[in-house]
Structure formats: structure tokens, C-alpha cells
Amino acid sequence: MQRHPPAGAGQPDDPIDKAHARSQAFGVALDDRPDYALLPRADLSDALEENRFLFQHAVPVMETLYEQIANTHSMVLLTSARGLVLHARGDSDFLEKASRVALVPGIDWSEQTRGTNAIGTALTEQEAITVHGDQHYQQANQALTCSCAPIFAPQGQLIGALDVSGDHRSYHQHTLALVRMSAQMIENQMFAASFPKAVRLHFHARAEFLGTLMEGIAVFTPEGRFLSANRSAQFQFGMSVNALQAHTFSSLFELPISALFELFAGPSPAPRALCLRGGVNVWARTEIRPTGPWAAPLVQPLAADADAAPPAAPRAAPAARRAPQLSSLQYLNTGDGQLAAVIAKLHKVLDRDIPVMILGETGTGKDLLAQAIHHDSARARQPFVAVNCASIPDTLIEAELFGYEEGAFTGARKKGAAGKIQQAHGGTLFLDEIGDMPRHLQARLLRVLQERRISPLGAGKEIEVDVHVISATHKNLKELIARGDFREDLYYRLNGLVVRLPALRERSDFEAVVHKVLKSLDGSDGQDDAAPVRIAPEVMRLLLHYHWPGNVRQLHNLLRTACVMVDDDRTIRMEHLPDDFFDELRPPAGATAQPAAALAPPMSFVPGEALPPPWPETPEDAQSLQDVTLQAMAQMLRLHQGNVSAAAKALGVSRNTIYRKKALLPPGLLD
């Protein structure tokens, strides 16, 4: 007998179609009767013992999950990585029905034995999936709807799966999101138990997600060696656990782990701002367990309150006191002609109900510009609500944006929750990384922008909203439109005024930006009369030559680290700069034109000491940058009487860097 074609059939990458093809290859028959051959009790006991770590952390979560789905003709199941059902909890009436299809502990539900089903297919694809009704390969299972999410061990390997199965007539599309979250809760609990003495860092781009299932968790040795990371952390790093094994804390956060200990010193420190490699800002808290010669207090988790305001600007180590409030467009105007033109345009459209789209590379300050637009508008006393479309999983972004009513889906809050659009009523909605919004939600967003009404999930009514929309992206939306990944009608609804933020290397106000960033970072150890941090002329010259792929965000991170490292003279010198900065000190490949920074006369940060020209104009001048670096290295080698290890430590570079560049030293330079 032929099965009914599932939704999405015919698409080459459709997981259901791929699962059916595998089922056929396995020789599973469509009309096979359920196999009730239970695993012998002794073998099931062995399987439970083999999966004891998973079992002991999953069962409490299963109980909570069952309380949320009770009386819905459903059940919760835990399986091994091979698809063997280890434990089940559910409504008595449905448990009886489930037993008729052998959906009980001790039965193998892999694709090899059952064909396409949520458990077997989720384990094979290693992705969460719902298999509904006749999407099941075997006819006997087509009365079921099952949502399953794989579970991964702290070391990254597949360890099992969590499944909610029920009557196909009570199917709801949002059940899968609940299963995903429960699986992630199990993973996080196993994660916490696996590294009791490690340095555990919790982080997310949005402060309100600290202490929730969406936070990233990464663990390191006290020396900074990477141990592991949960799936949210892998997503934020953009790397798998295997790829992350090649990294350290310093290479991931461009900050020595000793600086992390300083940032979180003291009793119950607040969440701090850190910067990932690549320039992404995150809020972080840490748990540093006493071990070895050092000790630091545990940091209490930040309460997960969706309605709570984000924490105040971080009080970090001596050189990172709270930054000034970037409350106006004028504050951002530091003398660059391109940026001044952008600000002038924005002043003309303030309070005109014209949507603004901000384009620019990652790290150019699109979020700060959006906040400045809001603070200079008549909506300044109303909410400013930011949504990063790239940081929220596809399964949650719909509820995040539009909210949901009580009972909208299994596991929903009893009182429902207002979405970000509704929270921004009367104020400004900032849609960051709009190019990453899932295609299926773009039509809903377009309707909201056109009609100024939203319909929360599960609600039978619409709610009027009044928001000013600012969007931002580093992607080329027109290319996305051409590929069919972004709606053209939504693009033209969002781009009332399009402005482009210049890259840092294109700006003529580079030194003014450096001065402003330094001023925001310079906490002067809490002493108002302490001397401000300065930059040595040779360091400023190197900064002017760098191509800044991470833009202002990268500059901020580099200066923040340097401020922590300065000595008593409070001057940033070469030895305070990270190793990779020296390795990357070259113009971007193929660059021929001077950066905009070279068009302005250099500003001196030390009275009476003028800086050399900020960018070489001839091949002979290009060599001077190398000369500055070599002279600094030679000076340090002379100071340490040729000791390469001591010189490398003083310069903050690796020994290999010294050995590699030592061959370039002119004869006699070390004498």
C-alpha cells in the first residue's frame, strides 16, 4: 500500500524524504506489524547502566516535561544513542495505546527497525524533528505524532534523544520547541556535572538571556585551555567542539585568562562585557572554582526575567570602568565627513515615522547608532527594544517577536508572554541582523509593519502597536533577494532611509575614535585624580596602519586589554599589544589606496611628540612599518641580554614570532 506523500515531499533536502529513502534501503516493510520483542530484562538493565549518566540527569527533566503535557494524550520518552527506549512517562490512556505499537522501554526505535519515525530520524540526522501522521514510514505508526530532539554529551558526541509522542489528532507545531528546550536543559545539567573544577563561562549577546537555556557555556582549565562548550556556545563561536579544541580562552576572547580573574574579582561581581574573536560583544558571568594556588568566588546566576532591564554597564577591572552613555547622535560625531553626513540625514527624518535601515560591516557600531536615533527622538522616554535576528533559534524567534497567549502550545507560560514588538509599543524596535530573519517570518513582519497590528501565537484577537522600526545588517540584502532568501516587499518597507556606516579603516577621525574609546575604558583604578591612559607614539603608528576587520568593536577590545596591561606610567606600549595583532599588521590584501585616516593630519597623544605619517605612500615608506617592529624587538632582546623567552614575554608575543623575525634583523642591530 502506498503512503500518503508527506508535507515537503519532493524537496531534495527534505529530511522526511531522505528518511523514507533510507527506510526502503533498510528493507523495512510499509505494512509490517509492530514488533513487540522486548529486550531481555538483564540486557535492559545493562543498557540503563551504560546510560546511567544520561538517565540520572534526564529523568527529573522528563518529570517536569510530563507535568506540562499531562492530560494531552501524550507521553515522554528517553532513548539511547542507538534508539533503544530507556524510560517512558505519560498519560495512562495513551500509554495503553502506545503499547500497541511497541512504544515502550526495551524496544528499538531506530530507522533500521521502524523506518521513518521521530526518534530514529532525529538520531540519524542529529537534528530535532517532528514526524506527523502519515509521514511515518510504517502504517502502524501513522496514528502518532512525535517530536524528538537529540541529546549530546558534554564532550560533543551523540548520547541519546528526548521524544514527546501523542495522538496525531492533537498535533501542535510548537511542541517541538518545548522538546528542544528540555533536551538542552538535560545537556546543560550534564555539562555542569562534568566539569566541577573548571573555569565555567556563561555568555550571550543579550544580557537577559544569561541564566536561561539560551546562554552559551564554555569551560576552560585555570591556565586557559579549552575543555568543552554547549551547543549555544558553539553557535555563538561559530565552531564545533572539535574545531574549538584548537583554541584557548585567549584566542577565543582575545583576553588573557588572568584578566578574566581580575574582571570577576570581588564578592558577587555583576555580569561583564566581553568580546568574542571576530568582534561580537557578549555579556558574561563566570564560575571559577577554587583549585591550585588561586581562588575566586562563585558568581550567582543572573535571574532570568524577560521583563528585567539589562544590567548596568560593567564595572570591570581597573581599566574598564563604566562607559559613558551614548545618548545622542552628536556624541557619535567625532569629525569624520562620511559619518557627519549620515548624522545630518538622520536629523532630518527624526520623528517623521520613516523607517531607517543601517548598513555596515560587523563592528561598525550599528547598534549604537540605533540607540542614538531613539534617544534623540520624541520616543526617548518609551522602550528601546532590540532583537538580534541571528542569535535566536528559528524555533523560538516567532514567539520572541510576536509573543503568545496562555495555552498557545505545550509548555507555554500560564499567563502567556508579550513579544518584543508589543514590548516596543510607543518606542523603537531595532531589528539587528535583519538579513538573518527566517523567510517564513518575513511575511508576518511585513503585515505588522503595514497594518500596525500583531496577533500573538494562540490569540484570537489582534493588538495594535505603534513602533518606529530601525533595522540593520552587514549583508547585501539585494543579493539575498536575488537568491530568494529575503522578500523584496519587506526590503522596500524597511528602507525608508538607508544609511551606511563607514568601516573604521575608511574614517578620517581614527585618532579621535581611539581617544573616545580610551576615555570610556579608563577607570583610573577608581581614582578621579589618576593620570589618564596614553598611547605611545610608535603604538599609535601601528594602530593607524592596521586594517581593522572587526572595526570599532575590535579596537575597543584591543584597547580594553591593553588598558588592563599598562604599567605605572599608564602608557600603552608595544609589549601591551596581543601577539596576533603583530602578525596581522599589514594592509588588507590588494589594498592600493590610502585609508581615509591618512587624509587627516596626525594628532599627537603625547604633548610635543609628533607622530610620523600614518600610512606609507611609497615602497620605501612601507618598509618603515617593519622597521618599527624590528627595532622594538631588538631593543627588548638587548634589554634581556638575548633571552628570547624573556623578550617574548615582555612584548606579549610568542617565542616563534621572535625567532621568525630575528632573521630579518639588520647586522649590528643587536649590538
Secondary structure, 3 states (H helix, E strand, C coil): CCCCCCCCCCCCCCHHHHHHHHHHHHCCCCCCCCCCCCCCHHHHHHHHHHCHHHHHHHHHHHHHHHHHHCCCCEEEEEEECCCEEEEEEECHHHHHHHHHCCCCCCCECCHHHHCCCHHHHHHHHCCCEEEEHHHCCCHHHCCEEEEEEEEECCCCCEEEEEEEEEEHHHCCCCHHHHHHHHHHHHHHHHHHHHCCCCEEEEEECCHHHCCCCCCEEEEECCCCEEEEECHHHHHHHCCCHHHHCCCEHHHHHCCCHHHHHHHCCCCCCCCEEEECCCCCEEEEEEEECCECCECCCECCCCCCCCCCCCCCCCCCCCCCCCCCCCCCHHHHCCCCHHHHHHHHHHHHHCCCCCCEEEECCCCCCHHHHHHHHHHCCCCCCCCEEEEECCCCCHHHHHHHHHEECCCCCCCCCCCCEECHHHHCCCCEEEEECHHHCCHHHHHHHHHHHHHCEECCECCCCCEECCCEEEEEECCCHHHHHHHCCCCHHHHHHHCCEEEECCCHHHCCCHHHHHHHHHHHHCCHHHCCCCCCCEECHHHHHHHHHCCCCCHHHHHHHHHHHHHHHCCCCCEECHHHCCHHHHHCCCCCCCCCCCCHHHHCCCCCCECCECCCCCCCCCHHHHHHHHHHHHHHHHHHHHHCCCCHHHHHHHHCCCHHHHHHHHCCCCCCCCC
